[in-house]
Amino acid sequence: MSNLYNQFCACVAGLLAIAAPAYAQHPVLSQVSSLSAPAPTSPLIAFGEGWTPLVAGGDGAKFARAVGDDPRLGEAPQLVAVARQWGNGRILCTNHPFTDNIASNRRFHINAHAWLRNGRPGFIRWTTSHAEQQALGYFLIDFAPTIGQSWLPVIGPVGTPELSVTGVLYIDDPNSAFSAAERTAILNWVAGGGGLWVNASGYRWGVEHPGLAPETEHPAAKLLAGTGFTPVRATIRSGNDEISSFDILGNAALTGDPVEAMEELVAMHQQYGAPLAALLETDIALRRRFDALHSVLAYSCILGITGDAPLTAAGACVSLYNASLDFYGHVQNYQSVDRLGAALARERLWRTYIDSGYDDAGVRTQLAKLAGWSGARRTLFVERNLLLLDNQRSTSAQAECTLAWLSRMPAERVPLRALTILEYLGGEQPALSLDGKGYKVNVFGVAPGAYSEQPFPIGFSGWRSDLFAQVAAHEITHVLDSAYIEANPERRARRAALLADAGNDPQNFLRNLPQFPSGWFQQNPLEFIASIANQWVAESQICLQLGREKLGFGRRQPMEQALFFADMLSTGNTVPFFRCGTSGVIQSRTATLGRDAQGRITSITDGGVRLDIVYDAQGHVASATQTAQDCDGDGVVDVNEILFLGTGADIDANMRLDGCTSFIDIDQNGVVDAGDLGWLLSRWGLLAKEAPECDLDGDGVIGPGDLATLLSNWGGAA
């Protein structure tokens, strides 16, 4: 970590001395006010100081990791035309042919061909990378009126003989790669004074080549490798679904180079100093530029590309952080209404950094130290790679509540990278999006313990649970559903079968609140699994009890839903159970599972309660038989005293009456024996929160004291 971090910091001084290039009005833009093209279109990125941005625009953008994704990351770069010198020649790249059906497009074509030719004699040669015959009619219709008749298609390979009589070579959105010999011939020809126009659509190519990244695999990216140019797979969004208009010209456009963006941001901070935070709220033009520059950094990280830039996007973030510690330091919140832009930009920078790939525990430890984080917030970031995007306003209780649920979820099943509390960032969806790699969820900014609700059906249980805890569990479980269940065909099919079997009847679901009318889960299937989390975090045992009661009325579906949820949270033959009342404190314990040869759950042992499940020939639950302890011998089983009657104390939430000693029987077989010993030894050295059933002496860790306690009770009946 230290070497990487020091390398980043060492670059700061040199980078601050580099001014962003100021380009004069480019000849290609003479008398050009805008370009127009049918939607959808996709942006370009050009790294390095050699490129001049020509045209950008549109009123929003989708920056997608793969075709079909739709995260919104702001308005930059949206570059659609860019140019540069290459040796003695010139290169122009566009994302669309911008055909001459509109006057400004026609002028762009005339200017572009004149600039590329630069007085060089020869034909305008045209190729699509060996599909010219099929596309010839298209070329004639769209380009011949603009460029006259001095053109010839290149039929077959592009080599020195063809290029020797060529003034301008136009490559129209190639679908197959040029050979190494062709690439060498083309780039050498350009370096010798030729003019090359490459049109490339990352979006179109990505649709036609699923699973391949246009940023590296598009034929245009391969042809121009080393120049800093690449098309990307995103789409540029327009207010008009049919036509996209681009009217950001020359210096106002951005190339998408993260280092250039960082340099301009550093210069902006140096120019305005501390007042910048307030200026962002009053100067709309400044705010748009500031947000666009941050979007460039985010954009590069999302797509995982850095071109030939001297620093990665991660390095740019660290350089910017060090150059403006007072602005980006994550120590205090920006509560004043005239600082919300600063709060959002700070969160965006931190999100961008963790998206850059430098997310190992060592780096996160250093970042947490820089931010001064401690407690649950630090643990979430360092150990779970979860960044709280909250303007530093969430409380320790909120972080602890989130950690209590998330820490019992296997990390690979819940790849949650960011958690937002948007109301702490201004109360609206921000213009500068906080989306990025991995998953992000948003929770309410309510204090744990402030509000509670009843997650179980009225008339079944009066148990109330904290609202913040339920929302956090619910939203995080959406990630489990998307990343773990949806990603696996077998789990996905099982979830679909459960939903179909339950049908439209609200009584066939575990969570059938009055606000859920007939057919609600069929119309909102994404809420099906997440809704169970509301009950599971409130009290997992009540969730099982509800399924058992409904089974007694001939409704098997709720019990099968509870078993599926337990299976999704389980690790081998253990599953986390939770309890959260109105205080907002989530307590957890570990229940043990029995399974049959098919892997189905046949028993669940939770403290002093055991549930045995029997399946019928069709694989449906036929019966669920409960065996519950009455350790105080008052004729009422402990589970009812604890959860339903409120007459039994269970402060540690282990599903045993406080004062009863039967907790020594770890495996719940009725006697303290070798099974308990094996269970304890297999968890030796763990913290109590990881194996609470084995912390027999209450010292917080599984160790010698627990072994001594168990041996002193050896052979006793539970």
Residue pairs with C-beta under 8 A, 6 or more apart in sequence:
1 360
1 362
1 363
1 365
1 366
2 366
4 358
4 363
5 318
5 363
5 366
7 315
8 311
8 314
8 315
8 318
8 319
9 318
9 319
9 322
11 310
11 311
11 315
11 319
12 319
12 322
12 323
15 259
15 262
15 263
15 266
15 310
15 311
15 319
16 263
16 266
16 270
16 323
18 263
19 263
19 267
20 260
20 263
20 264
20 267
21 49
21 52
21 260
22 251
23 52
23 53
23 250
23 251
25 250
26 52
26 54
26 83
26 115
26 250
27 111
27 114
27 115
28 54
28 81
28 83
28 92
28 108
28 111
28 112
28 115
29 54
29 55
29 108
29 111
29 249
29 250
30 107
30 111
31 107
31 111
32 55
32 104
32 107
32 108
32 111
32 249
33 104
33 247
33 249
34 55
34 57
34 104
34 245
34 246
34 247
34 249
35 55
35 80
35 81
35 96
35 98
35 102
35 104
35 105
35 108
35 245
35 246
35 247
36 98
36 102
36 104
36 105
36 243
36 244
36 245
36 246
37 80
37 96
37 98
37 243
37 244
37 246
38 242
38 243
38 244
39 236
39 238
39 240
39 241
39 242
39 243
39 244
40 203
40 235
40 236
40 244
41 80
41 95
41 96
41 201
41 203
41 235
41 236
41 244
42 95
42 201
42 202
42 203
42 204
42 231
42 232
42 233
42 234
42 235
42 236
43 56
43 61
43 77
43 78
43 79
43 80
43 95
43 202
43 231
43 232
43 234
43 236
43 256
44 77
44 79
44 80
44 81
44 82
44 93
44 94
44 95
44 200
44 202
44 229
44 230
44 231
44 232
44 256
45 77
45 79
45 215
45 229
45 230
45 232
45 255
45 256
45 257
45 299
45 300
45 303
45 305
45 307
46 53
46 79
46 82
46 84
46 93
46 228
46 229
46 230
46 255
46 256
46 257
46 307
47 228
47 229
47 255
47 256
47 257
47 259
47 306
47 307
47 308
47 309
48 227
48 228
48 257
48 307
48 308
48 309
49 260
50 84
50 85
50 86
50 227
50 228
51 82
51 83
51 84
51 228
51 229
51 255
51 257
52 82
52 83
52 84
53 77
53 79
53 81
53 82
53 250
53 251
53 253
53 254
53 255
54 81
54 82
54 83
54 249
54 250
54 253
55 79
55 80
55 81
55 108
55 246
55 247
55 248
55 249
55 253
56 76
56 77
56 78
56 79
56 80
56 246
56 248
56 252
56 253
56 254
57 78
57 80
57 245
57 246
57 247
57 248
58 75
58 78
58 236
58 237
58 238
58 244
58 245
58 246
59 75
59 237
59 238
59 239
60 72
60 75
60 237
60 238
60 239
61 72
61 73
61 74
61 75
61 76
61 78
61 234
61 235
61 236
61 237
62 69
62 70
62 71
62 72
62 234
62 235
62 236
62 237
63 71
63 72
63 73
63 232
63 234
63 298
63 299
63 302
63 303
64 70
64 71
64 233
64 234
64 235
65 71
65 302
65 303
65 437
66 206
66 233
67 203
67 206
67 207
67 210
67 233
71 302
71 433
71 435
71 436
72 433
72 435
73 295
73 298
73 299
73 302
73 433
73 435
73 436
74 291
74 292
74 294
74 295
74 298
74 299
74 431
74 432
74 433
75 288
75 291
75 292
75 295
76 254
76 256
76 261
76 291
76 292
76 293
76 295
76 296
76 299
77 253
77 254
77 255
77 256
77 292
77 295
77 296
77 299
78 236
78 246
78 248
78 254
79 95
79 253
79 254
79 255
79 256
80 94
80 95
80 96
80 236
80 246
81 92
81 93
81 94
81 95
81 98
81 108
81 246
82 92
82 93
82 229
82 255
83 90
83 91
83 92
83 93
83 115
84 90
84 91
84 227
85 91
86 187
86 190
86 191
86 196
86 227
87 190
87 191
87 192
87 193
88 191
88 192
88 193
89 118
89 189
89 190
89 191
89 192
89 193
89 194
89 195
89 196
90 115
90 116
90 118
90 190
90 195
90 196
91 190
91 195
91 196
91 197
91 198
91 224
91 227
91 229
92 112
92 115
92 116
92 195
92 196
92 197
92 198
93 197
93 198
93 199
93 200
93 220
93 224
93 229
94 197
94 198
94 199
94 200
95 199
95 200
95 201
95 202
95 231
96 199
96 201
97 142
97 143
97 172
97 173
97 199
98 105
98 108
98 109
99 105
99 142
99 143
100 106
100 109
100 142
100 143
100 145
100 146
106 146
109 143
109 146
109 147
110 146
112 197
113 124
113 146
113 147
113 168
113 195
113 197
115 195
116 167
116 168
116 195
116 196
116 197
117 167
117 168
117 195
118 193
118 195
120 167
120 168
120 193
120 194
120 195
121 167
122 165
122 166
122 167
122 168
123 150
123 151
123 152
123 165
123 166
123 167
124 147
124 150
124 151
124 152
124 166
124 167
124 168
124 169
124 170
125 151
125 152
125 153
125 154
125 162
125 163
125 166
125 168
125 169
125 170
126 132
126 139
126 143
126 151
126 152
126 153
126 154
126 169
126 170
126 172
127 153
127 154
127 158
127 169
127 170
127 171
127 172
127 174
128 135
128 171
128 172
128 173
128 174
128 175
129 171
129 174
129 175
129 176
129 177
129 178
129 219
130 156
130 157
130 176
131 175
131 176
132 153
132 154
132 155
133 155
135 172
136 153
139 153
139 172
143 151
143 170
144 151
154 162
154 169
157 179
157 181
157 182
158 169
158 178
158 182
158 185
158 186
159 181
159 182
159 185
160 185
160 189
163 169
163 185
163 186
163 189
163 194
166 189
166 194
167 194
167 195
168 194
168 195
168 196
168 197
169 186
169 189
169 194
169 195
169 196
169 197
170 197
170 199
171 196
171 197
171 198
171 199
171 220
171 223
172 199
173 199
173 200
173 201
173 204
173 205
173 220
174 200
174 219
174 220
174 223
175 205
175 208
175 219
176 219
177 219
177 222
177 223
178 186
178 219
178 222
178 223
183 222
183 223
186 196
186 223
189 196
190 196
198 220
198 223
198 224
198 229
199 220
200 218
200 219
200 220
200 221
200 231
201 231
202 214
202 215
202 218
202 230
202 231
202 232
202 233
202 234
203 214
203 233
203 234
203 235
205 214
205 218
205 231
205 233
206 212
206 213
206 214
206 233
209 217
213 233
214 221
214 230
214 231
214 232
214 233
215 221
215 230
215 231
215 232
215 233
215 303
215 304
215 305
216 222
216 230
216 305
218 230
218 231
220 229
220 230
220 231
221 229
221 230
221 231
224 230
226 308
228 257
228 307
228 308
230 305
230 307
232 303
232 305
233 303
234 303
236 244
238 244
238 245
254 260
254 261
254 292
254 293
254 296
256 296
256 299
256 300
257 296
257 307
257 309
258 296
258 297
258 300
258 301
258 306
258 309
258 311
258 312
258 313
258 316
259 309
259 310
259 311
259 316
260 296
261 293
261 294
261 296
261 297
261 316
262 293
262 297
262 311
262 316
262 317
262 319
262 320
264 293
265 290
265 293
265 294
265 320
266 319
266 320
266 323
266 324
268 276
268 286
268 289
268 290
268 293
269 276
269 320
269 323
269 324
269 327
270 323
272 279
274 326
276 327
276 342
277 327
277 334
277 338
277 339
277 341
277 342
278 338
278 339
279 286
280 286
280 287
280 290
280 341
280 342
280 345
281 287
281 337
281 338
281 339
281 340
281 341
282 338
287 341
290 341
290 345
291 341
291 345
291 431
291 432
294 345
294 348
294 349
294 352
294 432
295 432
297 313
297 316
297 317
297 320
297 348
297 349
297 352
298 348
298 351
298 352
298 355
298 433
298 436
300 306
300 313
301 313
301 314
301 352
301 353
301 355
301 356
301 357
301 436
301 437
302 355
302 436
302 437
304 357
306 312
306 313
311 319
312 356
312 357
313 352
313 356
314 353
314 356
314 357
314 358
317 349
317 352
317 353
317 356
318 353
320 328
320 349
321 328
321 329
321 349
321 353
327 342
327 345
327 346
328 345
328 346
328 349
328 350
329 370
329 371
330 346
330 350
330 370
330 371
330 372
330 373
330 392
331 371
331 372
331 392
332 392
333 343
333 391
333 392
333 393
333 424
334 340
334 342
334 343
334 346
334 391
335 391
335 393
340 425
340 426
343 391
343 425
343 426
344 425
344 426
344 430
344 432
344 434
345 432
346 391
347 389
347 390
347 391
347 425
347 434
348 432
348 434
350 367
350 387
350 389
351 387
351 389
351 418
351 434
351 436
352 436
353 367
354 364
354 385
354 387
354 417
354 418
354 436
355 417
355 436
355 437
355 438
359 385
361 382
361 383
364 381
364 382
364 385
365 382
367 381
368 378
368 381
368 382
373 381
375 396
375 399
375 400
376 396
376 399
376 400
376 402
376 403
377 388
377 394
377 396
377 399
379 403
379 407
380 386
380 388
380 399
380 402
380 403
380 406
381 387
381 388
384 403
384 406
384 407
384 411
384 416
385 411
385 417
386 402
386 406
386 416
386 417
386 418
386 419
387 417
387 418
387 419
388 394
388 399
388 402
388 418
388 419
388 421
389 418
389 419
389 420
389 421
389 425
389 434
389 440
390 419
390 420
390 421
390 424
390 425
390 445
391 421
391 424
391 425
393 421
393 424
393 445
394 421
394 424
394 445
395 447
395 448
397 447
397 448
397 449
397 584
398 421
398 447
398 448
398 468
400 585
401 448
401 466
401 468
401 469
401 472
401 580
401 584
401 585
401 586
402 419
402 443
402 472
402 476
404 578
404 585
404 586
404 587
404 588
405 469
405 472
405 473
405 476
405 537
405 578
405 586
406 414
406 416
406 476
407 689
408 569
408 576
408 578
408 588
409 476
409 480
409 569
409 576
410 571
413 480
413 483
413 484
413 568
414 439
414 476
414 479
414 480
414 483
414 484
415 438
415 439
415 479
415 483
416 438
416 439
416 440
416 441
416 476
416 479
417 436
417 437
417 438
417 439
417 440
418 434
418 436
418 438
418 439
418 440
419 440
419 441
419 442
419 443
419 475
420 434
420 440
420 441
420 442
420 443
421 442
421 443
421 444
421 445
422 428
422 429
422 430
422 442
423 444
423 445
424 445
434 440
439 479
439 482
439 483
441 475
441 476
441 478
441 479
442 475
443 468
443 471
443 472
443 475
444 467
444 468
444 471
446 467
446 468
446 471
447 468
447 584
448 466
448 468
448 469
448 583
448 584
448 585
449 466
449 582
449 583
449 584
450 467
450 468
450 584
451 466
451 467
451 468
452 464
452 465
452 466
452 467
452 581
452 582
453 464
453 465
453 467
453 470
454 461
454 462
454 463
454 464
454 465
455 463
455 465
455 470
455 511
455 513
455 534
455 535
455 538
456 463
456 535
456 538
456 542
456 543
456 546
457 512
457 513
457 546
458 514
460 546
460 549
461 542
461 545
461 546
461 643
461 644
463 538
463 539
463 542
463 581
463 643
464 581
464 582
465 534
465 537
465 538
465 539
465 580
465 581
465 582
466 580
466 581
466 582
466 583
466 584
468 584
469 537
469 538
469 580
469 584
469 586
470 533
470 534
470 537
470 538
470 580
473 533
473 534
473 536
473 537
473 578
474 530
474 531
474 533
474 534
475 530
476 533
477 529
477 530
477 532
477 533
478 526
478 530
480 529
480 568
480 569
481 495
481 526
481 529
481 530
484 491
484 568
485 491
485 492
485 495
485 529
485 568
486 492
491 568
494 564
495 528
495 529
495 564
498 528
498 557
498 560
498 561
498 564
499 521
499 522
499 525
499 528
501 508
501 557
501 560
502 508
502 509
502 521
502 557
502 561
503 522
504 518
504 519
504 522
505 518
506 512
506 516
506 517
506 518
506 520
507 550
507 555
508 555
508 557
508 558
509 516
509 521
509 528
509 531
509 557
509 558
509 561
510 531
510 532
510 535
510 543
510 546
510 547
510 558
510 561
510 562
511 531
511 532
511 534
511 535
520 527
521 527
521 528
521 531
529 565
529 568
532 543
532 561
532 562
532 565
533 565
535 542
535 543
535 546
536 543
536 565
536 569
536 577
536 578
537 578
537 580
537 586
538 578
538 579
538 580
538 581
539 578
539 579
539 580
539 643
540 576
540 577
540 578
540 579
540 591
540 606
541 577
541 606
541 609
541 639
541 643
541 655
542 643
543 562
543 565
544 559
544 562
544 604
544 606
544 611
545 639
545 643
546 558
546 562
547 558
547 559
547 560
547 561
547 562
547 563
547 624
548 559
548 611
548 624
548 626
550 557
550 558
550 559
551 558
551 559
551 621
551 623
551 624
556 620
556 621
556 622
559 613
559 621
559 624
560 620
560 621
563 600
563 601
563 613
563 621
566 575
566 591
566 593
566 601
566 604
567 575
567 601
569 575
569 576
570 593
570 601
572 593
573 592
573 593
573 594
573 595
574 590
574 591
574 592
574 593
575 590
575 591
575 593
575 604
576 588
576 589
576 590
576 591
577 588
577 589
577 590
577 591
577 606
577 655
578 586
578 587
578 588
578 589
579 586
579 587
579 588
579 589
579 653
580 586
580 587
587 652
587 653
588 653
588 689
588 692
589 606
589 607
589 653
589 654
589 655
589 692
589 693
590 691
590 692
590 693
591 604
591 605
591 606
591 607
592 604
592 605
592 667
592 668
593 601
593 603
593 604
593 605
594 601
594 602
594 603
594 604
594 605
594 612
595 601
595 602
596 602
600 613
600 615
600 619
601 613
602 612
602 613
602 614
603 610
603 611
603 612
603 613
604 610
604 611
604 613
605 611
605 667
605 668
606 655
607 654
607 655
607 656
607 663
608 628
608 629
608 631
608 638
608 639
608 655
608 656
608 657
608 660
608 662
608 668
609 626
609 627
609 628
609 629
609 637
609 638
609 639
609 655
610 626
610 627
610 628
610 668
611 624
611 625
611 626
611 627
612 624
612 625
612 626
612 627
613 621
613 623
613 624
614 621
614 622
614 623
614 624
614 625
615 621
615 622
616 622
628 637
628 638
628 639
628 640
629 637
629 638
629 656
629 660
629 662
629 718
630 636
630 637
630 638
631 638
631 656
631 657
631 660
631 662
632 638
632 648
632 657
632 659
632 660
634 641
636 645
636 647
638 648
638 650
638 655
638 656
638 657
638 660
639 655
641 647
641 648
641 657
642 648
642 649
642 650
642 655
642 657
648 657
649 657
649 658
649 659
650 656
650 657
650 658
651 658
652 658
652 692
654 663
654 692
654 693
656 662
656 663
661 713
662 718
663 693
663 696
664 672
664 676
664 696
664 709
664 710
664 713
664 716
664 718
665 671
665 672
665 676
665 718
666 675
666 676
666 679
666 680
666 693
666 694
666 710
667 675
667 676
667 679
668 718
669 675
669 718
670 717
670 718
671 715
671 716
671 717
671 718
672 710
672 713
672 714
672 715
672 716
672 718
673 714
673 715
676 710
677 710
679 693
679 694
680 694
680 696
680 702
680 706
680 707
680 710
681 707
683 690
683 691
683 694
683 702
684 702
684 703
685 701
685 702
685 703
686 694
686 701
686 702
687 700
687 701
687 702
688 694
688 695
688 698
688 699
688 700
688 701
688 702
691 702
694 702
694 706
695 701
695 702
695 706
696 705
696 706
696 709
696 710
697 705
697 706
697 708
697 709
699 705
